[in-house]
Amino acid sequence: MGGEDNMIDLTSDDDDDEVEIIGSISSFVKMEPVDKNTHVKVEPAPVQCSVGETSDSSFRHFWRAGDYETSSFSMSVQGGMDHVRVHPKFLHSNATSHKWALGAIAELLDNAIDEANNGATFIKIDKVTNFRDGSPGLLFLDNGGGMSPEKIRQCMSFGYSQKCANAIGQYGNGFKTSTMRLGADVIVLTRCVRDSVTTQSVGLLSYTFLRKTGRGDILVPMVDYERVSGSPGHVSRVIRSTTEDFEMNLNTILQWSPFSTEAQVLAQFEHMESPHGTKVIIYNLWLNDDGVLELDFDTDPHDIKLRENGAKSDARAKELHKKHLSYQLRYSLRAYASILYLRLPSGFRITLRGKLVVHHKIDDDLKFPEYIMYKPQVDGITSGEVVTCIGFTKEAPLLNVHGFCVYHKNRLIMPFWNVFHDNSSRGRGVIGILEANFIEPAHDKQDFEKTCLLLRLENRLKQMTLEYWNTNASRIGYQTKPKQKRITYPAPPRLLRRPEPVPEEPDNVSDERPSEQPYPDEERPTISNANEETPGRSLRKRTRTVDYTECSTEVPEKRECEGAERAERVAGKRCPRCTELESKNKEYERELAAKSSETKESPDYAKQLEELELKSSSLEKKCQALEREKTEAESRCMELQVQNFAHLEKVSALENELLRTKNKYIMLLMTSGERRGVAAVKQEA
């Protein structure tokens, strides 16, 4: 096509006007009036099918869309320096960073949430129909600040981002990855008001166009309009280079987009319900391996779901588990969007297929919640404070769901992250919520970068889980293993006597020994280093080991001592103290048995036992009554919640109707030619 070099080329070195397109337009803009009923003749461009492409079936499957051959590659040089080129295949490979289609939709929701700083109050997601073939498409509409002609070109490029530090998006790549993950083509229509000038821009990022025409670079056709003041519904074309270039870009958009005329394109701006905002339409949605749409619009008319492709673990999941949020968010956009943000901006609404998405606070569903402070350290310096709310899920102990929902800058990154793995029931039912702004998320915002900080956080969350479980598990019916205490028994008393020397008789002394009082075998000590001199006798030095034996009821064995007569004398002797204690113990047991029998036979005992049984039965009846009251209160609470949701939907519908009426009234005032300030008009509305 003539003038093709002026089409927006994201990275090609053949685009000589790229700097002018991104820069200011005031120096080379020309205006041409366009009536809204104008029909532009579409001149079909020659279709150049890629080499080896025989059918279109593989192209509609996302994971096979990048498998096609292209023409030979030639590198051109401009200004003596090589320029890197980006092939259209990069759109597909770049989109594979999203393994999960609902994660790609969340990226587009993030852009609308970031626009809350520019006055955005809603984001609408809905199913639309392609005007050409009747196939379904995906619509995203917000009333943010919109994009100027320069901003939309940065949005279509890679790596350009001018968002503030607190914004969710920061890489300048989320729009391309998310839209190309959901469908092969996307058209963007945006309206922006700046310095009392209203501009309307249209951009087309079409993988179908690039592939079927055999392009070697990523080309994005774009056109701009400016609204004529005092003439509602009339716009003028913004000519950035030449009229032929504008016609070429417009014809390409009309050929490869769902709209066949310029009037149909301009009519999309009239349905935006706001003087400024952005509309994104994704079409040619991807198919799954079974040849049906990856997104399910038919199961629930107020939801967008992923098809459960026969996962065996999911098929065997219990019905209670399937009703829980941790299971539903994997397949339901409504469930996922309800917890996607920790806090919604004031007055901001998410509407999915005509029904308001109710923001869900996970910490409201916890039983016995506790709040734990965690202070992460980076390079030895404490970087902020993280408050973790932890508790049992309301379905515990019937439901085995556990993990932590980790947010980053208000955005959910890891839902129900299971940090504790154990074959026992420990940690079962424990759920936590925290906002970890000190670690960076991955590019698809479904995980965190694997750093030491993440590892420390994981270990700390494991400790929190175990500490909470050990403290509160018994409150919901789990039995924790008590710590086994060592039972120590008191040692029996030890009877000690003062050591006395044993004299050694000389050889001429007869074998007859004087009578002596023998020690009991248990109390007899041995003598160590006895060395004394007695008048008339000489004692021999002896060395023995002192052995204080414990008292026992019986002598365990015969002691070795000098002389057979002493061994026979102490054999089989009993300790007098032990005999006395044993007799007292038997007497105490007889008295205790007698008192117990008297107590059981007394009439007071039977009467007390009967009174205790009556009290126990009355307490059981009161517990049953309280349980019934609790069940009735819970059912009444559910009814009130349903009524509250219905009222919220009615309020949302009334607000939308009021907003549309206000916009129509403003347009009528502008048409009547009244020269009043915008503030006065809004105040009167």
Secondary structure as GFF3:
##gff-version 3
##sequence-region A 1 685
A	DSSP	three_ten_helix	4	6	.	.	.	ID=ss1
A	DSSP	beta_strand	8	9	.	.	.	ID=ss2
A	DSSP	alpha_helix	18	22	.	.	.	ID=ss3
A	DSSP	beta_strand	30	34	.	.	.	ID=ss4
A	DSSP	three_ten_helix	58	60	.	.	.	ID=ss5
A	DSSP	three_ten_helix	62	64	.	.	.	ID=ss6
A	DSSP	beta_strand	77	78	.	.	.	ID=ss7
A	DSSP	beta_strand	81	82	.	.	.	ID=ss8
A	DSSP	alpha_helix	89	95	.	.	.	ID=ss9
A	DSSP	alpha_helix	101	114	.	.	.	ID=ss10
A	DSSP	three_ten_helix	115	118	.	.	.	ID=ss11
A	DSSP	beta_strand	122	129	.	.	.	ID=ss12
A	DSSP	beta_strand	136	142	.	.	.	ID=ss13
A	DSSP	alpha_helix	149	156	.	.	.	ID=ss14
A	DSSP	alpha_helix	174	182	.	.	.	ID=ss15
A	DSSP	beta_strand	183	194	.	.	.	ID=ss16
A	DSSP	beta_strand	197	206	.	.	.	ID=ss17
A	DSSP	alpha_helix	207	212	.	.	.	ID=ss18
A	DSSP	beta_strand	219	220	.	.	.	ID=ss19
A	DSSP	beta_strand	222	227	.	.	.	ID=ss20
A	DSSP	beta_strand	235	239	.	.	.	ID=ss21
A	DSSP	alpha_helix	243	256	.	.	.	ID=ss22
A	DSSP	alpha_helix	262	270	.	.	.	ID=ss23
A	DSSP	beta_strand	277	285	.	.	.	ID=ss24
A	DSSP	beta_strand	295	296	.	.	.	ID=ss25
A	DSSP	beta_strand	305	306	.	.	.	ID=ss26
A	DSSP	alpha_helix	312	315	.	.	.	ID=ss27
A	DSSP	alpha_helix	319	323	.	.	.	ID=ss28
A	DSSP	alpha_helix	325	328	.	.	.	ID=ss29
A	DSSP	alpha_helix	333	338	.	.	.	ID=ss30
A	DSSP	beta_strand	349	352	.	.	.	ID=ss31
A	DSSP	beta_strand	355	356	.	.	.	ID=ss32
A	DSSP	three_ten_helix	362	365	.	.	.	ID=ss33
A	DSSP	beta_strand	366	374	.	.	.	ID=ss34
A	DSSP	beta_strand	377	378	.	.	.	ID=ss35
A	DSSP	beta_strand	381	382	.	.	.	ID=ss36
A	DSSP	beta_strand	386	393	.	.	.	ID=ss37
A	DSSP	beta_strand	403	408	.	.	.	ID=ss38
A	DSSP	beta_strand	411	417	.	.	.	ID=ss39
A	DSSP	beta_strand	430	435	.	.	.	ID=ss40
A	DSSP	alpha_helix	452	472	.	.	.	ID=ss41
A	DSSP	three_ten_helix	473	476	.	.	.	ID=ss42
A	DSSP	alpha_helix	564	570	.	.	.	ID=ss43
A	DSSP	alpha_helix	576	601	.	.	.	ID=ss44
A	DSSP	alpha_helix	603	671	.	.	.	ID=ss45
A	DSSP	alpha_helix	678	684	.	.	.	ID=ss46
###
